[in-house]
Amino acid sequence: MNNFLEPFKNSILIKVLIFIAMLFYNFVLNAQVDKSSDLFKTLKSKDSIIFKRTFNLCEVEKLEPIIADNFEFYHDLGGIQNREEFINSIKNGLCSKPGNNKRKLVTGTLEVHQLNKNGILYGAIQKGKHTFLQKQNSEFKTVGIADFTHVWILENEKWKLKRVLSYNHKPLSE
């Protein structure tokens, strides 16, 4: 086999072709969807339901239809919650005093990566950074920042939030 490869050992053309192939392969595997795509826009609107409508405005009823039955939430400070525990913690915790907390998506951090099986879209990974604000002396102050990763699954042509990772929570003041 070494004799077969010997003429190509010093070939710049072969090295360039291999480099281009590896670069293309890496791009295809790690490419996020375009921010103007329907998938990105759809999941960004779902993010808005979770946070703007539910977290910020305490419209918890908007959350329930988009959460999968076998939902799991993993929080680096608060542990693991299933669907019922997650919804109840919002109702009885965060929204026990509506209007005191806000979440803001950090501009430019939202990414969506589609998940396919045999060329058919079945889900997506959505990730980004967000800040948290609390009302102090009648105005909102930024108190923290964190990363999030969501796994969305297409069930009966509807997007359902199946898994959430909420991590890297740090204090932050702006």
C-alpha positions in Angstrom: 0.0 0.0 0.0 2.9 2.4 0.7 4.1 2.0 -2.9 0.6 3.2 -4.1 0.6 6.3 -2.0 4.3 7.2 -2.6 3.7 9.5 -5.7 1.1 11.5 -3.8 3.1 12.0 -0.6 4.6 15.3 -1.7 1.6 16.5 -3.8 0.4 19.9 -2.9 -2.7 19.4 -4.9 -3.7 16.4 -2.9 -3.1 18.2 0.4 -5.2 21.2 -0.8 -8.0 18.8 -1.9 -7.9 17.0 1.5 -8.0 20.3 3.3 -11.0 21.6 1.3 -12.8 18.3 1.9 -12.2 18.5 5.6 -13.3 22.1 5.8 -16.5 21.4 3.8 -17.2 18.4 6.0 -16.7 20.4 9.2 -19.0 23.2 7.8 -21.8 20.8 7.0 -21.7 19.1 10.4 -21.6 22.3 12.4 -23.7 24.7 10.4 -26.5 26.4 12.1 -29.6 27.3 10.1 -29.8 30.7 8.5 -31.4 33.3 10.8 -33.9 34.2 8.0 -35.0 30.6 7.7 -38.5 29.5 8.7 -37.1 27.1 11.2 -35.1 29.8 13.0 -38.0 32.2 13.0 -40.4 29.5 14.3 -38.2 28.5 17.2 -37.4 32.1 18.0 -41.1 32.7 18.3 -41.3 29.6 20.6 -38.5 31.2 22.7 -40.7 34.3 22.9 -43.6 32.2 24.2 -41.5 30.6 26.9 -39.8 33.8 28.1 -41.7 36.9 27.0 -45.2 35.5 27.5 -44.5 33.0 30.4 -41.5 34.2 32.3 -42.0 38.0 31.8 -45.8 38.2 31.7 -46.7 35.1 33.7 -49.1 33.8 31.0 -48.4 30.2 32.1 -51.3 28.9 30.0 -49.2 29.8 26.9 -46.4 27.4 28.0 -48.4 24.2 28.5 -49.2 23.5 24.8 -45.6 23.6 23.7 -44.0 21.5 26.5 -43.6 17.7 25.6 -45.3 15.2 28.0 -41.8 13.7 28.7 -40.2 17.1 29.2 -37.0 17.3 31.3 -35.4 20.5 32.7 -31.8 20.5 33.9 -30.7 23.5 35.9 -27.1 23.9 37.2 -28.4 25.5 40.4 -31.9 24.1 40.9 -31.6 20.5 39.8 -33.9 18.4 37.6 -37.6 18.9 36.9 -40.2 17.1 34.9 -43.0 18.8 33.0 -45.4 19.1 36.0 -42.7 20.3 38.4 -41.4 22.9 35.8 -44.8 24.4 35.2 -45.7 24.4 38.9 -42.4 26.1 39.7 -43.3 28.9 37.3 -46.8 29.2 38.6 -46.0 29.1 42.3 -42.5 30.5 42.3 -41.6 33.0 39.6 -45.2 34.1 38.9 -46.3 34.2 42.5 -45.3 37.9 42.2 -46.0 38.8 38.6 -44.1 41.7 37.1 -41.0 41.4 39.3 -38.8 39.3 37.0 -37.8 39.6 33.3 -35.6 37.6 31.0 -33.9 39.1 28.0 -32.3 37.2 25.1 -28.7 38.5 24.6 -28.8 39.9 21.0 -26.9 37.9 18.5 -26.5 34.7 20.6 -29.5 32.7 19.4 -28.5 29.7 17.3 -30.6 26.9 15.8 -29.2 23.6 14.5 -31.6 21.2 12.8 -31.8 17.5 13.5 -32.5 15.2 10.6 -33.1 11.5 10.2 -32.6 10.2 6.7 -32.9 13.7 5.4 -36.2 14.4 7.2 -36.4 17.2 9.9 -37.5 15.7 13.2 -36.1 18.3 15.7 -33.7 21.1 16.4 -31.3 22.3 19.0 -31.6 26.0 20.0 -29.1 27.7 22.2 -28.1 31.1 23.3 -27.4 33.4 26.3 -29.9 35.4 28.3 -29.9 37.9 31.1 -32.3 38.1 34.1 -33.7 41.3 35.5 -35.4 41.9 38.8 -37.5 44.9 39.9 -35.7 46.9 42.5 -37.0 50.3 43.7 -39.6 50.3 40.9 -37.1 49.7 38.1 -35.6 46.6 36.5 -31.9 45.8 37.2 -29.9 43.1 35.5 -28.9 40.6 38.1 -27.6 37.6 36.2 -26.6 35.9 32.9 -26.8 32.2 31.8 -26.6 29.9 28.8 -29.4 27.7 27.6 -29.8 24.8 25.3 -33.2 23.6 24.2 -34.1 20.4 22.3 -37.2 20.8 20.2 -39.0 17.8 18.7 -41.6 17.9 15.9 -44.6 15.9 17.1 -47.6 15.6 14.8 -46.3 18.6 12.9 -46.1 20.7 16.1 -42.9 21.8 17.9 -42.6 20.6 21.4 -39.9 21.5 23.9 -38.5 18.2 25.1 -35.2 19.0 27.0 -33.8 22.2 28.5 -30.3 22.8 29.8 -30.0 26.0 31.8 -26.4 26.5 33.0 -23.4 28.7 33.6 -25.5 31.1 35.8 -23.4 34.0 36.9 -24.2 37.3 38.6 -24.2 40.3 36.3 -25.0 43.9 36.6 -25.3 46.4 33.8 
